[in-house]
Amino acid sequence: MDLTKQPPRRPSNPIMAGIAALARMTDKARAHNDETLGAYLYGETSGLDKEVLEFINMEPEEYAEAAARLDDAALADLVLEKASKTPAQIAAFNKEHLERLPQDERHRQLIVERVAKYAPGRTDVKTVFQSIELDDWGLFRDTDLTTRPPRSPFVRSVIGMVAVARMGDKARASKCGKLGEYKYGEDSGLDKSIIEVLGISPADFAEGAYRNPNDLELAEWVRARTRCTQAQISAFNAKRSARGLHTSETREFFLERRNSVCPDRTDITTFSEILDFEDEKIFGLVDLTRHAPRNPYDTSVGGLVSLGRMIDKARATAKGTQGGYWYGTDSGIDRALLELLGLSQEEFAAGLREHLTDEAVVQWLGLRLQKPQAEIDAFNERMRSYGPTAERGWNFLRGAVANSDPSRTELTTFFAMIVLDDKITFARLRAGV
């Protein structure tokens, strides 16, 4: 979970194992694993987490590791086993935290400031949990779609249904008057199809999305108000994700739309892919939550393998749209490229800010690219052949390949692993079932 984009679940939410603040700590643990904690604290650096961890008899890294491999239900079972607490003990723990008032003047003043900032006139915010929840809500309730696009229609982080997260972003933007050029509710064909399946009015959904900026809690809110079954959701996903070139009733309209938006992109075959393309184009983004960076074998920029890919990752990182990709010093391949070019990560990023096309980047790099062809060829071959040299590296490569396609045991290089991972990751995102 990316806690730079949404808050963790409310501390008062007891959905996991019936223990207050456990779901919140789970979101933070997963963000800790993904390095997307943002301004939040996890484990020993969080006073509340320390109390929860002590109550369930687990260490921070132990819990983070479990959160990485288990879903909420399995993790809750593990917690109950580790904690060995009676229902009465859990109830007492919850009561103490739900009713806890600030213990010093600094925290009392914090409540006053948060109420003044996010909910002027409210007099019901008195407890520590209420203060935390007000702060989370205030920080993430408003979505500004005049500065960035809503999420990809392929994202299924709300009830496992395509485009509901996107509709949530638009709903929040409509509530705060920052919808920009986007359409919400009855004005959007995609939203109308979702609303029809869920049986929730646009006004009600907008209020629910605004009050629940965390995807998992919005999902709880939706499930409590819809009769839509998981089978219906799966059928909707399959139909909606494929809608476009290969569905007879939409083929003509799709070709008309594609020809007007991106006539040279014959690889785009669905309306959802057109939406992704338009989102990036409108805001000038390279969004690696929607598609992979360029192929590592690509030598179209400066004759160097992976340079185009590193440019994509750098531009995405600058906009916070790098997704799960590693860039710069976090990537062994990028480090080798930067060393060859004689640039630091910061210098490369600064250069990209000034040079907005591949051609301009090549011109800027100038003499750094003008190396003997034998040196370029040797570098490219070394990168293409780059693979593990120790057991830890082999374990990483084998694990990554197994996660994508366990049958591909013949892969022995990182470039081959990367290509497979890119392909499978976005094939899964687009499958919609």
LUMFI-751144 format. One record per residue (C-alpha): residue in one letter; x, y, z; residue number from 1. Coordinates in nm, 3 decimals. Layout:
N
REC  resn       c1       c2       c3  resi
REC     A        X        Y        Z   NUM
...
! end
This chain:
433
REC  resn       c1       c2       c3  resi
REC     M    0.000    0.000    0.000     1
REC     D    0.131    0.342   -0.099     2
REC     L    0.080    0.575    0.198     3
REC     T    0.195    0.873   -0.003     4
REC     K   -0.132    0.838   -0.197     5
REC     Q   -0.382    0.732    0.072     6
REC     P   -0.391    0.698    0.452     7
REC     P   -0.372    0.368    0.638     8
REC     R   -0.696    0.235    0.777     9
REC     R   -0.847    0.410    1.078    10
REC     P   -0.705    0.313    1.418    11
REC     S   -1.062    0.249    1.537    12
REC     N   -1.117   -0.009    1.260    13
REC     P   -1.118   -0.354    1.430    14
REC     I   -1.175   -0.556    1.112    15
REC     M   -0.858   -0.760    1.163    16
REC     A   -0.880   -1.004    1.454    17
REC     G   -1.116   -0.764    1.631    18
REC     I   -0.815   -0.564    1.753    19
REC     A   -0.815   -0.186    1.725    20
REC     A   -0.527   -0.034    1.525    21
REC     L   -0.416   -0.372    1.387    22
REC     A   -0.549   -0.302    1.036    23
REC     R   -0.379    0.039    1.045    24
REC     M   -0.048   -0.117    1.148    25
REC     T   -0.087   -0.377    0.871    26
REC     D   -0.117   -0.106    0.606    27
REC     K    0.191    0.064    0.746    28
REC     A    0.385   -0.263    0.759    29
REC     R    0.313   -0.326    0.392    30
REC     A    0.407    0.030    0.305    31
REC     H    0.726   -0.016    0.509    32
REC     N    0.805   -0.324    0.298    33
REC     D    0.740   -0.130   -0.024    34
REC     E    0.922    0.184    0.092    35
REC     T    0.602    0.389    0.048    36
REC     L    0.543    0.496    0.409    37
REC     G    0.554    0.865    0.326    38
REC     A    0.522    1.066    0.647    39
REC     Y    0.388    0.772    0.850    40
REC     L    0.587    0.579    1.112    41
REC     Y    0.600    0.204    1.156    42
REC     G    0.709   -0.026    1.437    43
REC     E    0.941    0.103    1.707    44
REC     T    0.915    0.460    1.578    45
REC     S    0.536    0.464    1.630    46
REC     G    0.401    0.476    1.984    47
REC     L    0.073    0.312    1.885    48
REC     D    0.243    0.035    1.686    49
REC     K    0.468   -0.042    1.983    50
REC     E    0.161   -0.094    2.202    51
REC     V   -0.010   -0.315    1.944    52
REC     L    0.304   -0.522    1.883    53
REC     E    0.351   -0.573    2.255    54
REC     F   -0.011   -0.680    2.288    55
REC     I    0.017   -0.940    2.009    56
REC     N    0.367   -1.060    2.116    57
REC     M    0.539   -0.983    1.785    58
REC     E    0.844   -0.783    1.674    59
REC     P    0.820   -0.512    1.404    60
REC     E    1.021   -0.697    1.139    61
REC     E    0.849   -1.025    1.221    62
REC     Y    0.512   -0.859    1.163    63
REC     A    0.628   -0.683    0.845    64
REC     E    0.751   -1.014    0.703    65
REC     A    0.419   -1.182    0.783    66
REC     A    0.226   -0.889    0.630    67
REC     A    0.426   -0.932    0.309    68
REC     R    0.332   -1.298    0.257    69
REC     L   -0.016   -1.325    0.411    70
REC     D   -0.350   -1.166    0.328    71
REC     D   -0.554   -0.996    0.599    72
REC     A   -0.748   -1.307    0.699    73
REC     A   -0.442   -1.531    0.734    74
REC     L   -0.250   -1.255    0.909    75
REC     A   -0.533   -1.205    1.159    76
REC     D   -0.530   -1.579    1.236    77
REC     L   -0.154   -1.564    1.297    78
REC     V   -0.196   -1.264    1.526    79
REC     L   -0.460   -1.435    1.737    80
REC     E   -0.235   -1.740    1.769    81
REC     K    0.068   -1.532    1.868    82
REC     A   -0.122   -1.301    2.102    83
REC     S   -0.299   -1.576    2.300    84
REC     K   -0.543   -1.317    2.433    85
REC     T   -0.899   -1.381    2.552    86
REC     P   -1.194   -1.189    2.404    87
REC     A   -1.214   -0.999    2.733    88
REC     Q   -0.849   -0.893    2.707    89
REC     I   -0.901   -0.776    2.347    90
REC     A   -1.212   -0.584    2.448    91
REC     A   -1.022   -0.415    2.732    92
REC     F   -0.734   -0.323    2.498    93
REC     N   -0.979   -0.174    2.248    94
REC     K   -1.174    0.019    2.512    95
REC     E   -0.860    0.172    2.659    96
REC     H   -0.740    0.295    2.318    97
REC     L   -1.076    0.403    2.180    98
REC     E   -1.142    0.618    2.487    99
REC     R   -0.787    0.747    2.542   100
REC     L   -0.764    1.124    2.578   101
REC     P   -0.446    1.323    2.507   102
REC     Q   -0.214    1.310    2.805   103
REC     D   -0.025    1.638    2.763   104
REC     E   -0.076    1.993    2.645   105
REC     R    0.102    1.938    2.312   106
REC     H   -0.140    1.664    2.208   107
REC     R   -0.442    1.858    2.333   108
REC     Q   -0.329    2.152    2.121   109
REC     L   -0.284    1.920    1.824   110
REC     I   -0.654    1.832    1.838   111
REC     V   -0.745    2.200    1.846   112
REC     E   -0.528    2.269    1.542   113
REC     R   -0.662    1.973    1.343   114
REC     V   -1.024    2.066    1.413   115
REC     A   -0.959    2.427    1.313   116
REC     K   -0.790    2.313    0.991   117
REC     Y   -1.017    2.032    0.874   118
REC     A   -1.349    2.053    1.062   119
REC     P   -1.414    2.402    1.202   120
REC     G   -1.698    2.408    1.450   121
REC     R   -1.687    2.039    1.542   122
REC     T   -1.687    1.974    1.915   123
REC     D   -1.697    1.593    1.914   124
REC     V   -1.325    1.532    1.843   125
REC     K   -1.178    1.458    2.184   126
REC     T   -0.987    1.128    2.180   127
REC     V   -0.643    1.046    2.039   128
REC     F   -0.795    0.811    1.781   129
REC     Q   -1.045    1.076    1.667   130
REC     S   -0.759    1.322    1.626   131
REC     I   -0.554    1.076    1.417   132
REC     E   -0.852    0.996    1.198   133
REC     L   -0.934    1.361    1.141   134
REC     D   -0.575    1.428    1.035   135
REC     D   -0.572    1.131    0.794   136
REC     W   -0.902    1.239    0.643   137
REC     G   -0.799    1.600    0.609   138
REC     L   -0.473    1.511    0.435   139
REC     F   -0.624    1.276    0.177   140
REC     R   -0.992    1.367    0.133   141
REC     D   -0.933    1.615   -0.150   142
REC     T   -0.819    1.487   -0.490   143
REC     D   -0.702    1.748   -0.738   144
REC     L   -0.754    1.622   -1.093   145
REC     T   -0.639    1.954   -1.236   146
REC     T   -0.280    1.856   -1.149   147
REC     R   -0.277    1.479   -1.194   148
REC     P   -0.501    1.210   -1.345   149
REC     P   -0.720    0.962   -1.158   150
REC     R   -0.587    0.610   -1.130   151
REC     S   -0.586    0.369   -1.420   152
REC     P   -0.921    0.204   -1.498   153
REC     F   -0.741   -0.130   -1.467   154
REC     V   -0.675   -0.079   -1.091   155
REC     R   -0.897   -0.311   -0.883   156
REC     S   -0.801   -0.203   -0.531   157
REC     V   -1.164   -0.130   -0.431   158
REC     I   -1.378   -0.449   -0.401   159
REC     G   -1.167   -0.611   -0.674   160
REC     M   -1.361   -0.425   -0.944   161
REC     V   -1.204   -0.240   -1.235   162
REC     A   -1.231    0.141   -1.239   163
REC     V   -1.394    0.175   -0.894   164
REC     A   -1.072    0.323   -0.754   165
REC     R   -1.066    0.561   -1.052   166
REC     M   -1.429    0.656   -0.987   167
REC     G   -1.337    0.715   -0.622   168
REC     D   -1.066    0.960   -0.727   169
REC     K   -1.312    1.145   -0.950   170
REC     A   -1.577    1.142   -0.677   171
REC     R   -1.341    1.309   -0.430   172
REC     A   -1.236    1.562   -0.692   173
REC     S   -1.601    1.642   -0.766   174
REC     K   -1.665    1.700   -0.393   175
REC     C   -1.384    1.954   -0.363   176
REC     G   -1.441    2.123   -0.700   177
REC     K   -1.122    1.997   -0.864   178
REC     L   -1.254    1.757   -1.125   179
REC     G   -1.085    1.946   -1.407   180
REC     E   -1.173    1.806   -1.749   181
REC     Y   -1.284    1.470   -1.611   182
REC     K   -1.645    1.355   -1.583   183
REC     Y   -1.806    1.186   -1.285   184
REC     G   -2.117    0.980   -1.227   185
REC     E   -2.397    1.006   -1.483   186
REC     D   -2.174    1.221   -1.706   187
REC     S   -1.926    0.932   -1.748   188
REC     G   -2.014    0.619   -1.944   189
REC     L   -1.768    0.411   -1.739   190
REC     D   -1.901    0.541   -1.406   191
REC     K   -2.261    0.479   -1.517   192
REC     S   -2.182    0.114   -1.587   193
REC     I   -2.027    0.074   -1.241   194
REC     I   -2.314    0.253   -1.069   195
REC     E   -2.565    0.027   -1.244   196
REC     V   -2.388   -0.288   -1.122   197
REC     L   -2.334   -0.165   -0.766   198
REC     G   -2.677   -0.008   -0.723   199
REC     I   -2.531    0.295   -0.543   200
REC     S   -2.622    0.647   -0.653   201
REC     P   -2.345    0.884   -0.772   202
REC     A   -2.420    1.123   -0.485   203
REC     D   -2.402    0.847   -0.224   204
REC     F   -2.083    0.703   -0.373   205
REC     A   -1.921    1.047   -0.382   206
REC     E   -1.996    1.095   -0.014   207
REC     G   -1.866    0.745    0.068   208
REC     A   -1.544    0.800   -0.127   209
REC     Y   -1.493    1.141    0.032   210
REC     R   -1.539    0.999    0.382   211
REC     N   -1.319    0.695    0.309   212
REC     P   -0.994    0.790    0.131   213
REC     N   -0.845    0.448    0.214   214
REC     D   -0.931    0.193   -0.059   215
REC     L   -0.990   -0.094    0.183   216
REC     E   -1.228    0.110    0.397   217
REC     L   -1.407    0.238    0.088   218
REC     A   -1.446   -0.128   -0.011   219
REC     E   -1.602   -0.203    0.329   220
REC     W   -1.840    0.090    0.277   221
REC     V   -1.938   -0.032   -0.074   222
REC     R   -1.991   -0.395    0.035   223
REC     A   -2.226   -0.281    0.309   224
REC     R   -2.444   -0.105    0.049   225
REC     T   -2.445   -0.330   -0.257   226
REC     R   -2.601   -0.663   -0.344   227
REC     C   -2.345   -0.717   -0.618   228
REC     T   -2.182   -1.061   -0.588   229
REC     Q   -1.820   -1.155   -0.655   230
REC     A   -1.937   -1.350   -0.959   231
REC     Q   -2.101   -1.035   -1.097   232
REC     I   -1.784   -0.837   -1.029   233
REC     S   -1.571   -1.093   -1.214   234
REC     A   -1.808   -1.088   -1.511   235
REC     F   -1.804   -0.707   -1.516   236
REC     N   -1.423   -0.702   -1.503   237
REC     A   -1.387   -0.945   -1.791   238
REC     K   -1.635   -0.760   -2.010   239
REC     R   -1.523   -0.406   -1.931   240
REC     S   -1.149   -0.471   -1.957   241
REC     A   -1.187   -0.625   -2.304   242
REC     R   -1.423   -0.360   -2.439   243
REC     G   -1.276   -0.212   -2.756   244
REC     L   -1.135   -0.341   -3.083   245
REC     H   -1.229   -0.706   -3.032   246
REC     T   -1.588   -0.660   -2.917   247
REC     S   -1.816   -0.639   -3.218   248
REC     E   -2.063   -0.389   -3.072   249
REC     T   -1.788   -0.134   -2.995   250
REC     R   -1.533   -0.195   -3.271   251
REC     E   -1.641    0.091   -3.499   252
REC     F   -1.667    0.344   -3.217   253
REC     F   -1.335    0.227   -3.074   254
REC     L   -1.150    0.273   -3.404   255
REC     E   -1.301    0.620   -3.438   256
REC     R   -1.185    0.713   -3.088   257
REC     R   -0.836    0.565   -3.132   258
REC     N   -0.788    0.740   -3.464   259
REC     S   -0.869    1.074   -3.302   260
REC     V   -0.656    1.022   -2.989   261
REC     C   -0.358    0.806   -3.087   262
REC     P   -0.377    0.695   -3.451   263
REC     D   -0.021    0.554   -3.452   264
REC     R   -0.079    0.331   -3.145   265
REC     T   -0.217    0.019   -3.311   266
REC     D   -0.104   -0.177   -3.004   267
REC     I   -0.387   -0.013   -2.806   268
REC     T   -0.695   -0.233   -2.839   269
REC     T   -0.927   -0.135   -2.551   270
REC     F   -1.100    0.178   -2.428   271
REC     S   -0.925    0.141   -2.092   272
REC     E   -0.588    0.158   -2.265   273
REC     I   -0.700    0.474   -2.443   274
REC     L   -0.791    0.627   -2.106   275
REC     D   -0.443    0.541   -1.976   276
REC     F   -0.284    0.698   -2.284   277
REC     E   -0.493    1.015   -2.250   278
REC     D   -0.417    1.048   -1.879   279
REC     E   -0.043    1.040   -1.944   280
REC     K   -0.064    1.271   -2.244   281
REC     I   -0.275    1.536   -2.070   282
REC     F   -0.032    1.568   -1.779   283
REC     G    0.291    1.489   -1.964   284
REC     L    0.360    1.182   -1.750   285
REC     V    0.553    0.861   -1.776   286
REC     D    0.332    0.654   -1.545   287
REC     L    0.485    0.318   -1.459   288
REC     T    0.179    0.215   -1.260   289
REC     R    0.005    0.187   -1.600   290
REC     H    0.274    0.032   -1.819   291
REC     A    0.633   -0.091   -1.806   292
REC     P    0.932    0.126   -1.891   293
REC     R    1.107    0.052   -2.217   294
REC     N    1.259   -0.290   -2.274   295
REC     P    1.609   -0.321   -2.120   296
REC     Y    1.744   -0.458   -2.451   297
REC     D    1.635   -0.136   -2.628   298
REC     T    1.934    0.060   -2.769   299
REC     S    1.738    0.335   -2.943   300
REC     V    1.877    0.605   -2.712   301
REC     G    2.248    0.664   -2.760   302
REC     G    2.309    0.304   -2.867   303
REC     L    2.314    0.191   -2.502   304
REC     V    2.101   -0.088   -2.361   305
REC     S    1.856    0.022   -2.092   306
REC     L    1.925    0.396   -2.128   307
REC     G    1.573    0.455   -2.260   308
REC     R    1.441    0.245   -1.973   309
REC     M    1.638    0.448   -1.718   310
REC     I    1.501    0.770   -1.868   311
REC     D    1.146    0.637   -1.828   312
REC     K    1.212    0.542   -1.466   313
REC     A    1.374    0.876   -1.389   314
REC     R    1.086    1.074   -1.538   315
REC     A    0.833    0.860   -1.352   316
REC     T    1.022    0.896   -1.023   317
REC     A    1.019    1.274   -1.061   318
REC     K    0.638    1.265   -1.076   319
REC     G    0.584    0.993   -0.814   320
REC     T    0.454    0.747   -1.075   321
REC     Q    0.740    0.494   -1.066   322
REC     G    0.525    0.223   -0.909   323
REC     G    0.739   -0.069   -0.796   324
REC     Y    1.038    0.007   -1.019   325
REC     W    1.387    0.073   -0.885   326
REC     Y    1.575    0.368   -1.026   327
REC     G    1.925    0.507   -1.001   328
REC     T    2.138    0.387   -0.713   329
REC     D    1.865    0.140   -0.615   330
REC     S    1.917   -0.045   -0.945   331
REC     G    2.236   -0.232   -1.030   332
REC     I    2.178   -0.178   -1.404   333
REC     D    2.116    0.196   -1.360   334
REC     R    2.428    0.225   -1.145   335
REC     A    2.636    0.070   -1.423   336
REC     L    2.486    0.310   -1.679   337
REC     L    2.544    0.615   -1.462   338
REC     E    2.904    0.505   -1.401   339
REC     L    2.961    0.466   -1.776   340
REC     L    2.817    0.814   -1.839   341
REC     G    3.010    0.968   -1.550   342
REC     L    2.696    1.111   -1.389   343
REC     S    2.535    1.095   -1.049   344
REC     Q    2.167    1.011   -1.013   345
REC     E    2.099    1.372   -0.919   346
REC     E    2.287    1.508   -1.222   347
REC     F    2.100    1.274   -1.455   348
REC     A    1.762    1.375   -1.307   349
REC     A    1.853    1.744   -1.338   350
REC     G    1.947    1.692   -1.703   351
REC     L    1.612    1.530   -1.778   352
REC     R    1.427    1.826   -1.627   353
REC     E    1.596    2.050   -1.883   354
REC     H    1.577    1.811   -2.180   355
REC     L    1.229    1.678   -2.244   356
REC     T    1.281    1.442   -2.541   357
REC     D    1.514    1.151   -2.612   358
REC     E    1.679    1.353   -2.887   359
REC     A    1.744    1.642   -2.650   360
REC     V    1.885    1.402   -2.389   361
REC     V    2.125    1.250   -2.644   362
REC     Q    2.239    1.598   -2.744   363
REC     W    2.285    1.695   -2.379   364
REC     L    2.489    1.382   -2.304   365
REC     G    2.707    1.466   -2.602   366
REC     L    3.064    1.351   -2.549   367
REC     R    2.957    1.114   -2.271   368
REC     L    2.802    0.896   -2.543   369
REC     Q    3.085    0.940   -2.791   370
REC     K    3.288    0.641   -2.683   371
REC     P    3.468    0.387   -2.903   372
REC     Q    3.216    0.145   -3.051   373
REC     A    3.409   -0.143   -2.899   374
REC     E    3.352    0.004   -2.551   375
REC     I    2.978    0.049   -2.619   376
REC     D    2.950   -0.304   -2.755   377
REC     A    3.136   -0.449   -2.457   378
REC     F    2.910   -0.263   -2.211   379
REC     N    2.594   -0.374   -2.391   380
REC     E    2.705   -0.737   -2.398   381
REC     R    2.803   -0.726   -2.031   382
REC     M    2.460   -0.593   -1.938   383
REC     R    2.276   -0.843   -2.158   384
REC     S    2.472   -1.127   -1.996   385
REC     Y    2.450   -0.986   -1.643   386
REC     G    2.328   -1.251   -1.402   387
REC     P    2.372   -1.377   -1.046   388
REC     T    2.719   -1.462   -0.919   389
REC     A    2.624   -1.577   -0.568   390
REC     E    2.349   -1.782   -0.405   391
REC     R    2.166   -1.471   -0.278   392
REC     G    2.143   -1.338   -0.634   393
REC     W    2.024   -1.672   -0.767   394
REC     N    1.756   -1.688   -0.499   395
REC     F    1.635   -1.341   -0.597   396
REC     L    1.625   -1.424   -0.969   397
REC     R    1.459   -1.762   -0.921   398
REC     G    1.202   -1.612   -0.686   399
REC     A    1.118   -1.332   -0.928   400
REC     V    1.085   -1.574   -1.221   401
REC     A    0.873   -1.815   -1.017   402
REC     N    0.640   -1.529   -0.920   403
REC     S    0.589   -1.445   -1.288   404
REC     D    0.598   -1.784   -1.459   405
REC     P    0.734   -2.091   -1.272   406
REC     S    0.784   -2.275   -1.602   407
REC     R    1.056   -2.035   -1.718   408
REC     T    1.341   -2.206   -1.532   409
REC     E    1.577   -2.153   -1.827   410
REC     L    1.614   -1.779   -1.754   411
REC     T    1.957   -1.693   -1.610   412
REC     T    2.004   -1.320   -1.672   413
REC     F    1.851   -1.014   -1.509   414
REC     F    1.747   -0.865   -1.845   415
REC     A    1.547   -1.180   -1.926   416
REC     M    1.391   -1.175   -1.579   417
REC     I    1.298   -0.806   -1.620   418
REC     V    1.130   -0.861   -1.957   419
REC     L    0.923   -1.148   -1.815   420
REC     D    0.831   -0.951   -1.503   421
REC     D    0.722   -0.648   -1.706   422
REC     K    0.508   -0.862   -1.934   423
REC     I    0.337   -1.065   -1.661   424
REC     T    0.285   -0.773   -1.421   425
REC     F    0.087   -0.567   -1.671   426
REC     A   -0.085   -0.868   -1.826   427
REC     R   -0.223   -0.943   -1.479   428
REC     L   -0.327   -0.580   -1.432   429
REC     R   -0.514   -0.578   -1.760   430
REC     A   -0.672   -0.923   -1.726   431
REC     G   -0.951   -0.783   -1.510   432
REC     V   -1.073   -1.117   -1.376   433
! end
